[in-house]
Amino acid sequence: MTMDTRSRSRLVRPLVGIAAIAVIAGLGLSGCASTSEPAAGGGSSTPVETPKVTLSDATQASFVNVKYGPIAEGKRFGMPMTLDDFTAFDSNQTATQAVLAGKAQIVGTSLMGTLAAQAAGADLVTFCPYVNQDDLLLVARDGITSIDQLFDGTTRVSLDSPGGAADETLNAMLLAAKSKHTTKDIKDVTVLESASLRQAAWAADKVDVTIIHSTQYEQVKSQVPDATVLSTLFTDVPHFVKNTYAAPKSWIDSHLSTAAAFCASVLAGNKALAADKDTYLDAVKTYVDSPPSAQDLDTLWNDATSYAFWPTDADGGLSKETMDFMAKVGVASGVIDSTPSYADMVDQRPLQEAARLLAKKG
């Protein structure tokens, strides 16, 4: 295992790169396919179409809903979708640029990625959430019992790059705890980009504190002296949004019914997954290439349903209070320089129309 221990510089994520352009140019994506259905529900007169969607990650068990809702529920809202309508990348930048280049209409990615794109001047706005919470933990070993010890200069901490999921999560935990610190104040940081690398480093006593998933903690805690959880994202940070769908505001303006139908399918799918474990397990089997163990899936589903990982209500977790909090996390993580207005971050119209659709169709 190679570890990168260095001063962590501000995260720079240009929206266009040579490699990204080459990948996007070769995509077989196309524009929306019209379903010749009526408008989504009275709030807009535009026809419902089947959009093309890019994703910044391969589908995992914690966000199997990223595909399940639109595919399983889309037809109810005049928007039949299949796996062919989704293209997954391993890069927020490439997935976002494909939409900005007109190769797809919707991108599913981290909220931080969308905020970064907006700050760079992109015509992109969040319109529907799909994962608000996650099973991430701040874990410690060898007698470390307080978050304050992360800043004493001797505690070895592992995170990913500034603006990454682990860095973002710790900044959210610090902000929720009303700490005066951000991750920029930690003196001894080992940069490990994946949770599996951080888990291995923590178990091997290479670092004292890190951010990993609850299932990863359970796998190795018996090997770690004085293993403890300093903070749990889904209990300690109630105002959190991890992943959302975003689209150019200009596209939403002209395709409001499609955006609303898409969001309605997401929320309906989330409700179905949370209501029935077998439905969730079947979805994982269908959409996840390498599913976790049955025990890990059981733990994940219980946490997801107990702590509303997958939004189902009309608000969708995108309230002004929550988005203002997440913008502050973005500033602390170096993703954005200042907090944008709520109207610049979220287009509420598709979510509001989706709520009417759901009320109408049950």
C-alpha positions as CSV (number, residue, x, y, z in Angstrom):
1,M,0.0,0.0,0.0
2,T,1.4,3.4,-1.0
3,M,0.4,6.3,1.1
4,D,0.7,10.0,0.2
5,T,1.5,12.1,3.2
6,R,1.7,15.8,2.2
7,S,0.3,19.2,2.6
8,R,-3.1,19.1,1.1
9,S,-3.6,21.9,-1.4
10,R,-6.9,23.4,-2.4
11,L,-8.8,21.1,-4.7
12,V,-8.8,22.3,-8.3
13,R,-11.4,20.7,-10.6
14,P,-11.4,22.2,-14.1
15,L,-14.6,21.4,-15.9
16,V,-12.9,20.6,-19.1
17,G,-9.8,18.5,-19.7
18,I,-8.3,16.9,-22.7
19,A,-9.0,13.4,-21.4
20,A,-12.6,14.3,-20.5
21,I,-13.2,15.8,-24.0
22,A,-11.9,12.7,-25.6
23,V,-14.2,10.4,-23.6
24,I,-17.2,12.6,-24.1
25,A,-16.6,12.8,-27.9
26,G,-16.8,9.0,-28.1
27,L,-20.0,8.7,-26.1
28,G,-23.1,7.2,-27.7
29,L,-25.4,9.4,-25.8
30,S,-28.1,11.4,-27.5
31,G,-30.9,13.8,-26.7
32,C,-34.1,13.1,-24.9
33,A,-36.4,10.6,-26.6
34,S,-40.0,11.8,-26.6
35,T,-42.6,9.4,-25.2
36,S,-45.5,11.4,-26.8
37,E,-47.0,11.6,-23.3
38,P,-48.9,14.5,-21.9
39,A,-47.4,17.0,-19.5
40,A,-46.3,15.7,-16.1
41,G,-49.1,17.1,-14.1
42,G,-50.6,20.4,-14.8
43,G,-47.7,22.6,-13.7
44,S,-46.1,22.7,-17.2
45,S,-47.3,22.2,-20.7
46,T,-44.1,20.6,-22.1
47,P,-44.3,16.9,-23.1
48,V,-42.5,14.3,-21.0
49,E,-39.5,12.8,-22.6
50,T,-37.0,10.1,-21.7
51,P,-33.7,11.8,-20.7
52,K,-30.1,10.6,-20.9
53,V,-28.4,10.5,-17.6
54,T,-24.7,10.4,-16.7
55,L,-23.4,9.2,-13.3
56,S,-20.2,10.1,-11.6
57,D,-19.8,6.6,-10.0
58,A,-20.6,3.0,-10.6
59,T,-23.8,2.1,-8.7
60,Q,-23.3,0.9,-5.1
61,A,-25.6,-0.7,-2.6
62,S,-25.9,2.5,-0.6
63,F,-27.3,4.4,-3.7
64,V,-28.8,1.7,-5.8
65,N,-31.8,4.1,-6.0
66,V,-29.8,6.2,-8.5
67,K,-31.1,3.8,-11.2
68,Y,-33.8,1.9,-9.5
69,G,-36.4,4.7,-9.2
70,P,-36.3,6.0,-12.8
71,I,-36.2,2.5,-14.3
72,A,-38.8,0.8,-12.0
73,E,-41.1,3.8,-11.6
74,G,-40.5,6.0,-14.6
75,K,-43.2,4.5,-16.8
76,R,-45.9,5.5,-14.2
77,F,-45.0,9.1,-15.0
78,G,-44.9,8.8,-18.7
79,M,-41.1,8.3,-18.8
80,P,-40.1,4.7,-19.5
81,M,-36.3,4.3,-18.8
82,T,-33.9,1.4,-19.2
83,L,-30.2,0.8,-18.3
84,D,-29.3,2.1,-21.8
85,D,-30.4,5.6,-20.6
86,F,-27.6,5.7,-18.0
87,T,-23.8,6.1,-18.5
88,A,-21.6,5.8,-15.5
89,F,-18.1,7.3,-15.2
90,D,-15.5,7.2,-12.5
91,S,-15.2,11.0,-12.5
92,N,-17.5,13.8,-11.5
93,Q,-15.8,16.1,-13.9
94,T,-16.4,13.8,-17.0
95,A,-20.0,13.0,-16.0
96,T,-20.8,16.7,-15.5
97,Q,-19.0,17.8,-18.7
98,A,-21.0,15.3,-20.8
99,V,-24.2,17.1,-19.7
100,L,-22.7,20.6,-20.2
101,A,-21.6,19.5,-23.7
102,G,-25.2,18.4,-24.5
103,K,-24.4,14.7,-24.7
104,A,-26.9,14.0,-21.9
105,Q,-29.5,16.0,-20.0
106,I,-29.1,15.0,-16.3
107,V,-26.1,14.2,-14.1
108,G,-26.2,12.3,-10.9
109,T,-23.2,13.3,-8.8
110,S,-22.1,14.7,-5.4
111,L,-23.7,18.0,-4.3
112,M,-20.1,19.3,-3.8
113,G,-19.3,18.5,-7.5
114,T,-22.4,20.5,-8.6
115,L,-21.5,23.4,-6.3
116,A,-18.0,23.4,-7.8
117,A,-19.3,23.5,-11.3
118,Q,-21.7,26.3,-10.5
119,A,-18.8,28.3,-8.9
120,A,-16.9,27.8,-12.2
121,G,-19.7,29.4,-14.1
122,A,-21.5,26.4,-15.4
123,D,-25.2,26.5,-16.2
124,L,-26.0,23.7,-13.8
125,V,-28.5,23.5,-10.9
126,T,-29.6,20.8,-8.4
127,F,-33.2,19.8,-8.9
128,C,-33.7,16.4,-7.2
129,P,-31.8,14.6,-4.4
130,Y,-31.2,10.8,-4.3
131,V,-28.9,10.3,-1.4
132,N,-29.0,12.6,1.6
133,Q,-27.1,10.6,4.2
134,D,-24.4,7.9,4.3
135,D,-23.1,5.4,6.8
136,L,-19.8,7.2,7.2
137,L,-18.1,7.3,10.6
138,L,-15.2,9.2,12.2
139,V,-13.2,6.4,13.9
140,A,-10.2,6.5,16.2
141,R,-7.9,4.1,18.0
142,D,-5.3,3.9,20.8
143,G,-7.1,6.0,23.4
144,I,-8.2,8.9,21.2
145,T,-11.6,9.9,22.5
146,S,-12.2,13.5,21.3
147,I,-12.5,15.3,18.0
148,D,-10.3,18.1,19.5
149,Q,-7.4,15.7,19.6
150,L,-7.3,15.8,15.7
151,F,-5.8,19.2,16.0
152,D,-3.1,18.6,18.6
153,G,-0.3,18.1,16.0
154,T,0.4,14.5,17.1
155,T,-2.7,12.6,16.0
156,R,-2.3,10.9,12.6
157,V,-5.4,11.5,10.4
158,S,-6.2,10.1,7.0
159,L,-8.6,11.8,4.6
160,D,-9.0,12.1,0.9
161,S,-8.2,15.2,-1.1
162,P,-9.9,18.5,-0.1
163,G,-13.5,18.4,-1.3
164,G,-13.6,14.6,-1.4
165,A,-16.2,12.6,0.5
166,A,-14.1,12.0,3.6
167,D,-12.9,15.6,3.8
168,E,-16.4,16.9,3.2
169,T,-17.9,14.5,5.9
170,L,-15.4,15.6,8.5
171,N,-16.0,19.3,7.8
172,A,-19.7,18.7,8.2
173,M,-19.2,16.9,11.5
174,L,-17.0,19.8,12.7
175,L,-19.5,22.4,11.6
176,A,-22.4,20.5,13.2
177,A,-20.4,20.2,16.4
178,K,-19.8,24.0,16.3
179,S,-16.1,23.4,16.2
180,K,-13.9,26.4,15.4
181,H,-11.7,24.1,13.2
182,T,-11.9,22.8,9.7
183,T,-9.8,20.0,8.1
184,K,-7.3,22.6,6.9
185,D,-6.2,22.9,10.6
186,I,-5.1,19.3,10.9
187,K,-1.3,19.1,11.0
188,D,-0.7,15.4,10.3
189,V,-2.8,14.2,7.3
190,T,-2.2,11.2,5.1
191,V,-4.1,11.4,1.9
192,L,-5.8,8.2,0.9
193,E,-8.5,8.6,-1.7
194,S,-10.5,5.4,-1.1
195,A,-12.3,4.2,2.0
196,S,-10.8,0.8,1.6
197,L,-7.3,2.2,1.7
198,R,-8.1,4.3,4.8
199,Q,-9.6,1.2,6.5
200,A,-6.4,-0.8,5.9
201,A,-4.2,2.0,7.1
202,W,-6.3,2.5,10.3
203,A,-6.3,-1.3,11.0
204,A,-2.5,-1.5,10.4
205,D,-1.8,1.4,12.9
206,K,-0.6,3.6,10.1
207,V,-3.1,6.3,11.1
208,D,-5.0,7.0,14.3
209,V,-8.2,8.6,13.0
210,T,-10.0,8.3,9.7
211,I,-13.4,8.3,7.9
212,I,-14.7,4.9,6.8
213,H,-18.1,3.2,6.3
214,S,-19.9,1.5,9.2
215,T,-19.6,-1.9,7.6
216,Q,-15.8,-1.4,7.2
217,Y,-15.6,-0.4,10.9
218,E,-17.4,-3.6,11.9
219,Q,-15.0,-5.7,9.7
220,V,-11.8,-4.6,11.5
221,K,-12.7,-3.1,14.9
222,S,-11.7,-6.4,16.7
223,Q,-8.2,-5.9,15.4
224,V,-7.8,-2.4,16.6
225,P,-6.9,-1.4,20.2
226,D,-9.5,0.9,21.8
227,A,-11.4,1.2,18.6
228,T,-14.1,3.9,19.0
229,V,-16.5,6.0,16.9
230,L,-16.0,9.7,17.5
231,S,-18.8,10.8,15.2
232,T,-21.5,9.3,13.0
233,L,-22.7,11.3,10.0
234,F,-26.3,10.1,10.0
235,T,-26.9,10.9,13.6
236,D,-24.6,13.9,14.3
237,V,-25.2,15.8,11.1
238,P,-29.0,16.0,10.4
239,H,-28.6,18.7,7.6
240,F,-26.6,16.8,5.0
241,V,-27.1,16.1,1.3
242,K,-24.6,13.8,-0.4
243,N,-25.7,13.2,-3.9
244,T,-28.2,14.9,-6.2
245,Y,-29.4,15.1,-9.7
246,A,-28.5,18.3,-11.6
247,A,-29.2,19.7,-15.0
248,P,-28.6,22.9,-16.9
249,K,-31.2,25.5,-15.8
250,S,-31.9,26.3,-19.4
251,W,-32.9,22.6,-20.0
252,I,-35.2,22.6,-17.0
253,D,-36.8,25.7,-18.2
254,S,-37.8,24.0,-21.5
255,H,-38.3,20.5,-20.1
256,L,-39.9,21.1,-16.7
257,S,-42.4,18.2,-17.1
258,T,-39.5,15.8,-17.8
259,A,-37.5,17.0,-14.9
260,A,-40.6,16.7,-12.6
261,A,-41.4,13.2,-13.9
262,F,-37.8,12.1,-13.4
263,C,-37.8,13.4,-9.8
264,A,-41.1,11.8,-9.1
265,S,-39.8,8.5,-10.2
266,V,-36.7,8.9,-7.9
267,L,-38.8,9.7,-4.9
268,A,-41.3,6.9,-5.6
269,G,-38.4,4.4,-6.0
270,N,-36.8,5.6,-2.8
271,K,-40.1,4.9,-1.0
272,A,-40.4,1.4,-2.5
273,L,-36.8,0.6,-1.5
274,A,-37.3,1.8,2.1
275,A,-40.7,0.0,2.5
276,D,-39.5,-3.5,1.6
277,K,-36.1,-5.1,2.2
278,D,-36.7,-7.8,-0.5
279,T,-37.3,-5.0,-3.1
280,Y,-34.0,-3.4,-2.0
281,L,-32.1,-6.7,-2.2
282,D,-33.5,-7.4,-5.6
283,A,-32.4,-4.0,-6.8
284,V,-28.9,-4.5,-5.5
285,K,-28.7,-7.8,-7.3
286,T,-29.9,-6.1,-10.5
287,Y,-27.9,-2.9,-10.5
288,V,-24.7,-3.5,-8.3
289,D,-21.8,-5.4,-9.9
290,S,-20.2,-6.6,-6.7
291,P,-22.7,-6.5,-3.8
292,P,-21.6,-6.5,-0.2
293,S,-22.3,-9.5,2.0
294,A,-25.8,-10.3,3.1
295,Q,-25.0,-9.2,6.7
296,D,-23.6,-5.9,5.4
297,L,-26.7,-5.3,3.2
298,D,-28.9,-6.0,6.2
299,T,-27.0,-3.4,8.3
300,L,-27.0,-0.9,5.4
301,W,-30.8,-1.2,4.7
302,N,-31.6,-0.9,8.5
303,D,-29.5,2.3,8.7
304,A,-30.8,3.7,5.5
305,T,-34.4,3.2,6.5
306,S,-34.0,4.3,10.1
307,Y,-32.1,7.5,9.2
308,A,-33.7,8.4,5.8
309,F,-30.7,8.0,3.6
310,W,-33.0,8.1,0.6
311,P,-35.4,11.1,0.5
312,T,-39.1,10.4,-0.1
313,D,-40.9,13.6,1.0
314,A,-41.9,16.7,-1.0
315,D,-39.0,18.7,0.5
316,G,-36.5,16.1,-0.6
317,G,-34.0,17.3,2.1
318,L,-33.2,20.4,-0.1
319,S,-34.5,23.0,2.4
320,K,-32.8,26.4,2.6
321,E,-31.4,25.5,6.0
322,T,-29.8,22.3,4.7
323,M,-28.4,23.8,1.5
324,D,-27.0,26.8,3.4
325,F,-25.3,24.3,5.8
326,M,-23.9,22.3,2.8
327,A,-22.6,25.5,1.2
328,K,-20.7,26.3,4.4
329,V,-19.3,22.8,4.3
330,G,-18.2,23.5,0.7
331,V,-16.4,26.7,1.8
332,A,-14.7,24.8,4.6
333,S,-13.6,22.1,2.2
334,G,-12.2,24.6,-0.3
335,V,-14.7,23.6,-3.0
336,I,-16.2,27.1,-3.2
337,D,-15.0,30.5,-2.0
338,S,-18.3,31.8,-0.7
339,T,-21.9,30.6,0.0
340,P,-24.2,31.0,-3.0
341,S,-27.8,32.0,-2.7
342,Y,-30.4,29.3,-2.3
343,A,-31.9,30.1,-5.7
344,D,-28.5,29.7,-7.4
345,M,-28.1,26.2,-5.8
346,V,-31.5,24.7,-6.2
347,D,-34.3,24.9,-8.8
348,Q,-37.4,23.9,-6.7
349,R,-39.9,23.7,-9.5
350,P,-39.3,20.0,-10.5
351,L,-39.4,18.9,-6.9
352,Q,-42.6,20.8,-6.3
353,E,-44.2,19.4,-9.4
354,A,-43.0,15.9,-8.5
355,A,-44.8,16.2,-5.1
356,R,-48.0,17.0,-7.0
357,L,-47.5,14.1,-9.3
358,L,-46.9,11.7,-6.4
359,A,-50.0,13.0,-4.6
360,K,-52.1,12.5,-7.7
361,K,-50.8,9.0,-8.6
362,G,-50.4,7.7,-5.1
